[in-house]
Amino acid sequence: MAANSPPLSLDSTFYKPADDFFRDHAGLGLTYDDVTLATLYSETLPKETNLETELHERLKLRIPVISADMDTVTEAPMAIAIALNGGLGLIHCNLPEREQLSQVSRVKNNVHGLIQEPIKVTPDQLIGDVLTLIEQKNFAFRTFPVVGKNDTLLGLLPGHTVRPRYAATKVEAAMTPRAQVQTIHERELGSNPIARADKFFSEHIGIHKLLVVDDQDRLRGLFTISDIERIMQERHSQLKPARDSQFRLLCGAAVTATRSSTGELDRDRILAHIAELVERGVDTIAVSTAHGFSKGVGDAVRLIRENFRDLPIIAGNVTSGEGVAYLSNCGANVIKIGQGPGSICTTRIVAGVGIPQLTALYVCSKEAEKQGVRILADGGITKSGDIVKALTLAHGVICGGLLAGCPEAPGQLMEINGKLYKQYRGMGSLAAMHAGSAARYGHSSKDAMRKVAAEGVEALKEVSPPLDIVLTQLAGGIQSGMGYLGAPNLAALREKARYIQVSPAGQRESAPHDIVEVKTGN
């Protein structure tokens, strides 16, 4: 009966959909704690909700959470961990370009279904040469395919022969010959190569590597039993990894609108770096800046779009519909919304600009709908309830402070009065700008040394549990919110949301109060 009843008129007077609510509050900047969502009739259990979001046809996430492109939040360990849990990491650009390329490679090569370009050796190499290669590249494996001219498979160098005592021995003398090496033809892989490889390893006890060859017996790829077992286990996990079409983890990288000594956009450097990122397998580029509604950012986005037609581009940050339209017209697919809401950001205090986050998201969401682009809520997220509110207007959230205390974050660890903390700093802090982030704020690296008013602070975050635990808790909170609104997926959440403003007393009432808390909700 309740499911078929029309909304009560009194309910609709107090609890309003986004268009009515935010237009009624035009001129008032609202953020997450200023509003609450009204519950609705539901037949949806939280565990049945679907958290998947599509930012682009080539950028589909299992959970709508992205780790921020900050130098104390996202490097390879964070990007790997968040992708394994269904999200996306944006490798920050506050490091040398070669190092950023290496970070992306670490993510993309973390776990393969089919390793399409396995590391190979030749028969005339010495075991000592192979040992040097392992040391230089920090390889965690010691077994290598042996190939000849045109990658023709000649054998397999087993790990137990790659020892210093055999350093002067040629690979040819130590390898397992081709006739004894287990292989599979690439045409036999079919439409589900992971299942086919899993079947092979089940049928061949003791074999840990399966080489893939073509009609000319050339090496075309490699499966390892450890990778296959991890991928098979993922299918039973609560949070499933976000992968590309080749079963590699998704990974994004941030770039800035780098300028030459003349002040012009350094087109050649930007294009060369992005070309290398694309070669490494990067799934999206984020043009990283504090003020996205600007000529330099627009020029950078246009440059990337003209030269990489199919590459998903994330750009920002903006807080207006005009800013969304501008970046969309320049070629961006996904727009970051937020100026000044971060816990370590002081832009609103220093520069006097920025819009409270929920109002900014609403205004930008209306233009994004017209333009056919996606938006991300960037900053100000302190709890899962904030994410639920953000997702009533956005297609995903970018988190910094919530993840900065995780072991996977790159911040320095320190102990104070028996408690462990990690370094966390805004990209507008003086230390971050000196390290290279000045371009985000419209300054060159030389300007950073002279800039008096930083737009971020350096801080500490208490060490938190590993990322998978944090994300499981956040995902559970999102699912609870969706259950209260009867929303089986994120599209339904955006459609169903009803808002009401809360008073300061209502905000206090929302949190634990009038008690002595002995155990936190976490």
WORAKA-V199350 format. One record per backbone hydrogen bond with DSSP energy under -1.0 kcal/mol. CO is the residue of the C=O (numbers start at 1). NH is the residue of the N-H. Records with the same first field share a line. If there is no record, write none. Layout:
CO=NH ; NH
This chain:
8=12
9=13
10=14
11=15
16=499
17=21
18=22
19=23
20=24
21=25
23=26
25=28
30=359
31=34
32=35
34=502
36=500
45=48
46=49
53=61
56=59
59=55
61=53
63=65
64=397
65=88
66=399
67=90
68=70
70=73 ; 74
74=92
75=79
76=80
77=81
78=82
79=83
80=84
82=87
83=86 ; 242
86=62 ; 63
88=67
89=252
91=254
96=100
97=101
98=102
99=103
100=104
101=105
102=106
103=107
104=108
105=109
107=110
114=116
115=222
121=147
122=125
123=172
125=171
126=130
127=131
128=132
129=133
130=134
131=135
132=136
133=137
134=139
144=157
145=121
146=154 ; 155
148=151
149=152
151=219
152=148
154=178
155=146
156=176
157=144
158=161
159=162
161=163
163=166
164=167
166=169
167=128
169=127
171=175
176=156
177=180
178=181
182=211
184=213
185=188
186=189
192=196
193=197
194=198
195=199
196=200
197=201
198=202
199=203
200=204
204=207
208=225
210=223
211=184
212=220 ; 221
213=186
214=217
217=153
218=214
221=212
222=115
223=210
224=228
225=229
226=230
227=231
228=232
229=233
230=234
233=236
234=237
242=250
244=247
248=244
251=283
252=91
253=286
255=288
256=258
258=266
260=263
264=260
265=267
266=270
267=271
268=272
269=273
270=274
271=275
272=276
273=277
274=278
275=279
276=280
277=282
278=281
284=253
285=314
286=255
292=294
294=298
295=299
296=300
297=301
298=302
299=303
300=304
301=305
302=306
303=307
304=308
308=311
312=285
313=333 ; 334
314=287
315=336
317=292
318=338
320=324
321=325
322=326
323=327
324=328
325=329
326=330
327=332
333=374
334=315
335=376
336=318
337=378
342=345
344=457
346=350
347=351
356=360
357=361
358=362
359=363
360=364
361=365
362=366
363=367
364=368
365=369
366=370
367=371
368=372 ; 373
374=335
375=395
376=337
377=398
383=387
384=388
385=389
386=390
387=391
389=392
390=393 ; 394
396=377
397=66
398=379
399=68
400=403 ; 404
403=406
405=464
406=409
412=423
414=421
416=419
419=416
420=463
421=414
422=461
424=459
426=429
428=455
429=433
430=434
431=435
432=437
437=440
438=441 ; 443
439=442
440=290
444=448
447=450 ; 451
455=346
457=426
459=424
461=422
466=470
467=471
468=472
469=473
470=474
471=475
472=476
473=477
474=478
475=479
476=480
477=481
478=482
479=483
480=484
481=485
482=487
484=40
488=50
489=493
490=494
491=495
492=496
493=497
498=38
499=16
500=36
503=507
504=508
505=509
506=510
